[in-house]
Amino acid sequence: MTILCGTDFSPDAKRASQAAACLARARRTRVRLVYALDMPGAAEALAEPFEVRGTQAIASEIERIQGLLAAEVAELAAHGAPVDTEILAGRADEAIVRCAVQREAELVVVGAIGQHGQSLLSLGGTADRVAQVASCPVWVVRDEQAWCAWSRGEGLLRVFVCLDRSATADAAVSWLPTLWDAGSCQVVAGHVYWPPVPVGSRGSAPGTGRAAVEARIESELRARFEGLVGKRAVELQILGGWGRPAEHLAQLAREQHADVLVVGTHQRSRAGRVWHGSVSRDAIVAATMDVIIVPGDD
């Protein structure tokens, strides 16, 4: 299997490619570094067997991209993972998703812009579109350093996974062995329930206070977690809160100093996300750490 990494040669994209190479080394797999060329005639110029033809502008651009890809491969050599390259034709999100299917990628890696990625990750942005339609997990990278140290065996990877009673959360939890098999991980599972339960008042029924409710939730979620991945060390963080659950989950992940937040996605349409909301998309925007979005049925 292959880890597919999209690049535009920006600093954010280079952080993503370095993180992808580190995970690939730990997973003993390959990276396919891809660039999407969105120019008229690009598909014909890149048709197999590869032949640069068409206008001089396309030929020159392809040659320039090949040089940049070769330079990035040379930089990634220090991470010890084999890297292949490919120039795709079309819009970045569509080309990356299509390539992921063709290459049977186990993971798609993209870079975030800035701390919260407001530009790239806005509704309809490249990473958002890839994450919501890709048939494999999508990893939005903000910081490669923890991954590089972890892949060298220099510490634990701190993983925060969103856990509830949905099939999408089951998909996120079921993906965790991908990381466990590659290196040592410290896992915290977070759950936000709504509406928040009051601490309790005089005359309230037994078993209806916050502590009792959260104890029942913890027991149920721990059983669900173990049913998916077996007896694994996991800390549960349970919080009652109003508003968007993703914002609370992102805050819990920050408090746990997580390196990555793992969340499932419904893969709703854009209109569906506007109407129903999307925890995965909101998590990408709210998080300050890397986010891995795992598709699942719901």
Secondary structure, DSSP 8 states (H G I E B T S, - for coil): -EEEEE--SSHHHHHHHHHHHHHHHHHT-EEEEEEEE-STTHHHHT-SS----S-HHHHHHHHHHHHHHHHHHHHHGGGT--EEEEEEES-HHHHHHHHHHHTTEEEEEEE--TTT-TTTTSTT-HHHHHHHH-SS-EEEES--HHHHHHHTT-S-EEEEEE--SSHHHHHHHHTTHHHHTTS-EEEEEEEEESS------TT--TT-SHHHHHHHHHHHHHHHHHHHH-S---EEEEEE-SS-HHHHHHHHHHHTT-SEEEEEE----HHHHHHH--HHHHHHHH-SSEEEEEE---
